[in-house]
Amino acid sequence: QVQLVESGGGLVQVGGSLRLSCAASGTILSRNVMGWYRQAPGKQRELVATITSGFSTYYADSVKGRFAISRDNGKNTVYLQMNSLNPEDTAVYYCKIDMYALGSRSYWGQGTQVTVSS
């Protein structure tokens, strides 16, 4: 079993920054992808950014140039540095890990609220 615990959410003004963290514990397979997703009220959950265990990254167009995803494999932790935040970034942010070995397994964190006030 795998547990993901997010932290770092909160209230920030337009143009501000936040850094989210997500620590994974349990049996973590070395071949994995960790990512951040978000869900705003009344909207579907959407992909924000992902990073592989080999440090390849992917970003949604809406956050390119503003957000940066990184990870520490030794700590099984993924980070999301969010800069130039705007009200459209307001959402619950979820961490996810996909692990690959003879199939795949996925786990989600409980989510952390990010609110950008104007």
Phi and psi in degrees as GROMACS dihedral restraints (atoms count N, CA, C in turn):
[ dihedral_restraints ]
;  ai    aj    ak    al  type     phi  dphi    fc
    3     4     5     6     1  -127.7    20    10
    4     5     6     7     1   137.6    20    10
    6     7     8     9     1  -118.9    20    10
    7     8     9    10     1   140.1    20    10
    9    10    11    12     1  -122.1    20    10
   10    11    12    13     1   129.9    20    10
   12    13    14    15     1  -125.0    20    10
   13    14    15    16     1   116.7    20    10
   15    16    17    18     1   -92.7    20    10
   16    17    18    19     1   155.1    20    10
   18    19    20    21     1  -155.2    20    10
   19    20    21    22     1   164.5    20    10
   21    22    23    24     1   105.1    20    10
   22    23    24    25     1    -4.1    20    10
   24    25    26    27     1   -71.7    20    10
   25    26    27    28     1   172.8    20    10
   27    28    29    30     1   161.5    20    10
   28    29    30    31     1  -164.6    20    10
   30    31    32    33     1  -103.8    20    10
   31    32    33    34     1   131.2    20    10
   33    34    35    36     1  -142.3    20    10
   34    35    36    37     1   152.1    20    10
   36    37    38    39     1   -83.4    20    10
   37    38    39    40     1   160.9    20    10
   39    40    41    42     1   -54.1    20    10
   40    41    42    43     1   134.4    20    10
   42    43    44    45     1    88.6    20    10
   43    44    45    46     1    -7.7    20    10
   45    46    47    48     1   -81.6    20    10
   46    47    48    49     1  -175.9    20    10
   48    49    50    51     1  -132.0    20    10
   49    50    51    52     1   152.8    20    10
   51    52    53    54     1  -144.3    20    10
   52    53    54    55     1   153.8    20    10
   54    55    56    57     1  -125.2    20    10
   55    56    57    58     1   118.9    20    10
   57    58    59    60     1   -94.5    20    10
   58    59    60    61     1   147.2    20    10
   60    61    62    63     1  -128.2    20    10
   61    62    63    64     1   150.1    20    10
   63    64    65    66     1  -143.0    20    10
   64    65    66    67     1   116.4    20    10
   66    67    68    69     1  -103.9    20    10
   67    68    69    70     1   127.7    20    10
   69    70    71    72     1  -101.7    20    10
   70    71    72    73     1   139.4    20    10
   72    73    74    75     1  -135.1    20    10
   73    74    75    76     1   161.3    20    10
   75    76    77    78     1   107.1    20    10
   76    77    78    79     1  -153.3    20    10
   78    79    80    81     1   -88.1    20    10
   79    80    81    82     1   100.6    20    10
   81    82    83    84     1  -102.3    20    10
   82    83    84    85     1   118.1    20    10
   84    85    86    87     1   -76.6    20    10
   85    86    87    88     1   146.4    20    10
   87    88    89    90     1   -66.4    20    10
   88    89    90    91     1   -29.7    20    10
   90    91    92    93     1   -94.1    20    10
   91    92    93    94     1   105.2    20    10
   93    94    95    96     1  -153.4    20    10
   94    95    96    97     1   166.0    20    10
   96    97    98    99     1  -126.6    20    10
   97    98    99   100     1   128.3    20    10
   99   100   101   102     1  -111.1    20    10
  100   101   102   103     1   145.5    20    10
  102   103   104   105     1  -153.7    20    10
  103   104   105   106     1   168.3    20    10
  105   106   107   108     1  -118.5    20    10
  106   107   108   109     1   136.0    20    10
  108   109   110   111     1  -127.0    20    10
  109   110   111   112     1   163.7    20    10
  111   112   113   114     1  -144.1    20    10
  112   113   114   115     1   153.5    20    10
  114   115   116   117     1  -137.9    20    10
  115   116   117   118     1   116.2    20    10
  117   118   119   120     1   -89.9    20    10
  118   119   120   121     1   157.7    20    10
  120   121   122   123     1   -55.6    20    10
  121   122   123   124     1   129.0    20    10
  123   124   125   126     1    77.5    20    10
  124   125   126   127     1     5.7    20    10
  126   127   128   129     1  -122.5    20    10
  127   128   129   130     1   162.5    20    10
  129   130   131   132     1   -76.9    20    10
  130   131   132   133     1   155.3    20    10
  132   133   134   135     1   -66.7    20    10
  133   134   135   136     1   137.2    20    10
  135   136   137   138     1  -130.3    20    10
  136   137   138   139     1   152.5    20    10
  138   139   140   141     1   -73.5    20    10
  139   140   141   142     1   136.5    20    10
  141   142   143   144     1  -105.3    20    10
  142   143   144   145     1   -54.9    20    10
  144   145   146   147     1  -163.1    20    10
  145   146   147   148     1   152.2    20    10
  147   148   149   150     1  -135.6    20    10
  148   149   150   151     1   158.2    20    10
  150   151   152   153     1  -145.6    20    10
  151   152   153   154     1   131.9    20    10
  153   154   155   156     1   -84.4    20    10
  154   155   156   157     1   169.5    20    10
  156   157   158   159     1   -65.3    20    10
  157   158   159   160     1   -17.9    20    10
  159   160   161   162     1   -93.6    20    10
  160   161   162   163     1     8.3    20    10
  162   163   164   165     1    75.5    20    10
  163   164   165   166     1    19.7    20    10
  165   166   167   168     1   -78.6    20    10
  166   167   168   169     1   138.3    20    10
  168   169   170   171     1  -120.2    20    10
  169   170   171   172     1   157.1    20    10
  171   172   173   174     1  -141.7    20    10
  172   173   174   175     1   141.2    20    10
  174   175   176   177     1  -130.7    20    10
  175   176   177   178     1   144.0    20    10
  177   178   179   180     1   -67.2    20    10
  178   179   180   181     1   148.6    20    10
  180   181   182   183     1   -57.5    20    10
  181   182   183   184     1   -33.8    20    10
  183   184   185   186     1   -67.6    20    10
  184   185   186   187     1   -17.0    20    10
  186   187   188   189     1  -118.4    20    10
  187   188   189   190     1    -3.5    20    10
  189   190   191   192     1   -58.1    20    10
  190   191   192   193     1   133.9    20    10
  192   193   194   195     1    85.2    20    10
  193   194   195   196     1   -12.1    20    10
  195   196   197   198     1  -114.7    20    10
  196   197   198   199     1   -35.7    20    10
  198   199   200   201     1  -108.4    20    10
  199   200   201   202     1   150.9    20    10
  201   202   203   204     1  -137.0    20    10
  202   203   204   205     1   125.4    20    10
  204   205   206   207     1  -101.0    20    10
  205   206   207   208     1   141.9    20    10
  207   208   209   210     1  -148.3    20    10
  208   209   210   211     1   170.2    20    10
  210   211   212   213     1  -152.3    20    10
  211   212   213   214     1   156.8    20    10
  213   214   215   216     1  -121.9    20    10
  214   215   216   217     1   102.6    20    10
  216   217   218   219     1   -65.1    20    10
  217   218   219   220     1   -30.6    20    10
  219   220   221   222     1   -65.9    20    10
  220   221   222   223     1   -28.4    20    10
  222   223   224   225     1  -104.0    20    10
  223   224   225   226     1    -0.2    20    10
  225   226   227   228     1    50.0    20    10
  226   227   228   229     1    45.7    20    10
  228   229   230   231     1  -126.5    20    10
  229   230   231   232     1   139.1    20    10
  231   232   233   234     1  -118.8    20    10
  232   233   234   235     1   145.9    20    10
  234   235   236   237     1  -123.5    20    10
  235   236   237   238     1   154.3    20    10
  237   238   239   240     1  -134.5    20    10
  238   239   240   241     1   108.4    20    10
  240   241   242   243     1   -88.2    20    10
  241   242   243   244     1   120.6    20    10
  243   244   245   246     1  -115.6    20    10
  244   245   246   247     1   118.9    20    10
  246   247   248   249     1  -118.7    20    10
  247   248   249   250     1   164.6    20    10
  249   250   251   252     1    49.2    20    10
  250   251   252   253     1    48.5    20    10
  252   253   254   255     1   -68.5    20    10
  253   254   255   256     1   145.3    20    10
  255   256   257   258     1  -131.9    20    10
  256   257   258   259     1   166.5    20    10
  258   259   260   261     1   -57.1    20    10
  259   260   261   262     1   -27.1    20    10
  261   262   263   264     1   -69.0    20    10
  262   263   264   265     1   -12.2    20    10
  264   265   266   267     1   -86.0    20    10
  265   266   267   268     1    -6.2    20    10
  267   268   269   270     1   -63.8    20    10
  268   269   270   271     1   124.2    20    10
  270   271   272   273     1  -178.0    20    10
  271   272   273   274     1   170.4    20    10
  273   274   275   276     1   -88.1    20    10
  274   275   276   277     1   127.8    20    10
  276   277   278   279     1  -102.6    20    10
  277   278   279   280     1   128.8    20    10
  279   280   281   282     1  -115.9    20    10
  280   281   282   283     1   141.8    20    10
  282   283   284   285     1   -97.6    20    10
  283   284   285   286     1   145.2    20    10
  285   286   287   288     1  -140.7    20    10
  286   287   288   289     1   144.5    20    10
  288   289   290   291     1  -126.2    20    10
  289   290   291   292     1   132.4    20    10
  291   292   293   294     1  -113.2    20    10
  292   293   294   295     1   125.5    20    10
  294   295   296   297     1  -116.6    20    10
  295   296   297   298     1   142.5    20    10
  297   298   299   300     1  -125.2    20    10
  298   299   300   301     1   120.4    20    10
  300   301   302   303     1  -171.6    20    10
  301   302   303   304     1   108.6    20    10
  303   304   305   306     1    52.1    20    10
  304   305   306   307     1    50.0    20    10
  306   307   308   309     1   116.8    20    10
  307   308   309   310     1  -169.0    20    10
  309   310   311   312     1  -137.7    20    10
  310   311   312   313     1   152.5    20    10
  312   313   314   315     1  -134.6    20    10
  313   314   315   316     1   143.9    20    10
  315   316   317   318     1  -129.2    20    10
  316   317   318   319     1   143.5    20    10
  318   319   320   321     1  -137.5    20    10
  319   320   321   322     1   147.7    20    10
  321   322   323   324     1  -118.3    20    10
  322   323   324   325     1   151.1    20    10
  324   325   326   327     1   -84.6    20    10
  325   326   327   328     1   179.1    20    10
  327   328   329   330     1   -85.2    20    10
  328   329   330   331     1   -13.3    20    10
  330   331   332   333     1    96.8    20    10
  331   332   333   334     1   150.9    20    10
  333   334   335   336     1  -138.0    20    10
  334   335   336   337     1   136.0    20    10
  336   337   338   339     1   -81.4    20    10
  337   338   339   340     1   132.4    20    10
  339   340   341   342     1  -120.9    20    10
  340   341   342   343     1   123.3    20    10
  342   343   344   345     1  -124.0    20    10
  343   344   345   346     1   125.0    20    10
  345   346   347   348     1  -110.1    20    10
  346   347   348   349     1   117.7    20    10
  348   349   350   351     1  -100.6    20    10
  349   350   351   352     1   144.4    20    10
